[in-house]
Amino acid sequence: MQYRLGVLGGMGPQATNTFYQFVIDRTAARSDQEHVNALILSDSDMPDRTAAILGSEEERQAVYRRLLADARLLEGAGCTCIAVPCNTSHFFLDQVQEQIGIPILHMIRETARLLASRGLKRPGILATDGTIQTGLYQKEFSAAGIEAVIPSPGAQKLVMSLIYDDVKASRDGDPQKFAAVHQDLLAQGCDCGVLACTELSVFADKHHLPPFYTDAMAVLAERSVQACHKPLRDIFVK
């Protein structure tokens, strides 16, 4: 059987680019043919997920229908699983999963399983307002016996600024903003942090972050390699 990863991306485009690089970096390949066979759909016209979740039912349905159409396109093209490198879009993915016949790798659940396996109990969640307000991480982490902690209102504004004013605006990101957010998580007694927005994965790719942080998109990349029956590089195995 030929395994093929479908990447439903474009949310944003730079995060999709970083995700695919993560997949390449984590595959123990010695030739082109040993890498993951992937089809990348970068749907940059996808409406903003946070705005839709916090907006009207019509706006939410527009995002759902677009995600479903893209997932069906990837399924029809012969993909055997789908990765969506966008945390906020996971609000819609269980509903999309019901309508297609191939598995969608769930970034949030996979991250919860990883933290639980490490005995971590109080992660700070760095994510968009939409992800935070819908409780996506809080729900999945609670099911794994983990208490998800959200930043204070002031720190959350800095997180959103990093995501929208910096990375989505094609800037590298302000380390001082991140440092202030980090101190907020420590003050709340967090034993780890989760980069729960793919724009923060882009930020982390450009700035050295301590091992305190787990990148949800990196977890998704590893699970994507495994789902396509390719070996992981030893240094990345979790």
N, C-alpha and C positions, 0 to 999 in steps of 0.2 A: 504493500500500500504506500502511495506517495502522500506524505503529510505536507500540508501547506498552511502557513499562518496568514490569516487575514488581519490586517491592521486597519481599524476604523479610526482614522486620525483627522488632522487638520484643526484640532481643538487644544492648543493652537498648532500651527505648522512647525514652529521651532521645537515644541515638545515632541511632536511626531518624529522629527529628525533625530532628536536626542534618544528617543526610545529605540529606534532602529539601530542606532550606534550601540546602545546597551545590549541589544540582542546579539549583534556581531561580536562585541567584546566578551560576551559570556559564553560563546559557543567554542568548544574545543575542536576547532577545524584546522586542517592542514592544507586544504585546497578549496577552491570555489565550491566544488560539489559537496563538500561536507558541511556547508553552512545551511541555515534554515531557508527553506523555500518559502518566500513571502510575497504577498500581494498587498501593496500599500495604497489605501484610498485616503487621500488628504482632502476632506470636504471642508474647506475653509469658509464656505458659505453657510455652514451650520449656525443657526441662531445662538446667541449667547445663552449658555445653560443656566448660569446664576440668575440672569434677568428673567428667564422663562419660569424657573422654579418659584421665584419670588413674585411673579406676575400673575397673569390670568390663566384660566384653564385652557383657553384657546392657544396661548403662547406655549404652554406645556405640551399640548397635543401636537403643535407644529414641530417641536424638537423630537418628540417620540416618533412621529411619522417619518421624519428625515432619518433618524437613526435606524429605524426598521427598514426603510428602503435601502440604505447603505449596507446593512447587515445581509439583506437578501441578495444584493448585488455581489457581495463577497462569497456568499454561499453558492450562488449560481456559477461563480467563476472557479469553483472547485476547492475552495478553502475548507480545511477540516476543523479549524477552530478560529476564534476571533479574539483579538486583544484590542481594548479601547483605552489608549493612553490619555484619559481624561477622567479625573476623579468625580467631578460634579455630574458628568453624564451617567454615572452609575445609579443615579436616582431613577433612571428610565430602563435600565438594562434587564431587570427581571421580567418586565413586561415585554421587552423585545425578545428575550430568550424563549418565551412561550410561543412565539410565532415562527421560529426558525428551528432547523433540525440539527445544527452543529453547536457545540458548546461555546459560550462566551466565557473567557477566563475572567474571574471576578477579582479585580485588584484589591479591593478592600478586605474581602474574606481571606484571601491568601496572605495578606499582611497580618491580619488578626491571628491566623494560625501560626505564622512565624514568630510573632512576639510571645504568644502563649507557650510555644516550644522553648523559648529562651527564659521563661519564668518572669517576664516583665509584666507589671501590673498597673502602671499609671503613666501611660504615654500622653504627651501633649500633642494635639492634632493641629497642624498648620495647614489650613485649607481656605477655600473661598467662603464667603458668607453663605452662598447657596448650599454648599456641602455641610457647613456647620449647622445651619438652621433646619435642614431636613433631618439631621441626626444620623446621617449615613454611617459614619464611623462609630458614633456612640452605640447604635443598635448592634452592628456587627461585632464590635469589640465586647459589648456586654454579653453577647451570646457565647463568647470565648472566655468569659470570666475576667475581663479586663475593664478597668474604669478609664474611659477616655476623658481627657481634660482639655477644655478649650481655652484659648488665650483670653485675657482680660479685654474689655472693650477697646482700650487704647492700643494694646498690642495687636488686636485683630485688625485695626485700621492700618497698622504698619504692614501686616501680612498682605492685606488687599493692595496696598500701595506697591509692595514688591511685585505682586502678580500683575497688576494692571498698568501702573505707572512706569514700571521698570521693564520686566521681561516681555510682556505683551507689546510694549512700545519699543522693542528691539534694543533695550539697554541691558547691561550686565547685571544690574542690581546693586543696591547700596548695602554693604556689609554692616554699616552702623545700624540700619533698620533691623537687620536680622539679629544683631547682637542684643538689641533691646528686647526683641521677642524671646530670645533664648533666656535672658535673665528673668523674664516674666514666667516662663515655664519652670525654671528652677525654684522661684519663689513660691510656686504652687505645689512643690513637692513632686514633680514629675521625675520618673526614673529613666525616661527616654523620650524621644520626640519622633514624630512621623511626618515626613514631607508628603502631605496628602493633596498636593496640587502639582500637576506636571510642570507648570511654570517654575515651581520651586525646585523641581528636579533639574531644570535648565540652570537655575541659579547655583545649585550645588555642583553642577558640572564645571562651573567657572570659578567657584570659590571653595576653598578647603573647609569642610565642616567636620566637627568631631564625631567619633563613633557613637555618640549619644543619639544620633539621628539614623532612622531607617527610612530609606527612600521607597515609597510604595511602587513607583514606576520601575525601579530596579527589581523589586520582587516580581512584578508582572513580566518583566523581560526574562527572568530566570524560568518562571513557570511556562512561558511561551516556548523557550528552547526545549524544555522537558516534554511539553505537549506535542512537539514535532519530533520527538524521539531522537534528539541530538544530545550528545554529552556536554555537560557544563564544564567550563574551565575550573580546575580545582580551587583556585583562589576565590571563586565566587560561590562555591557550593554552600548552601545554608540548610 
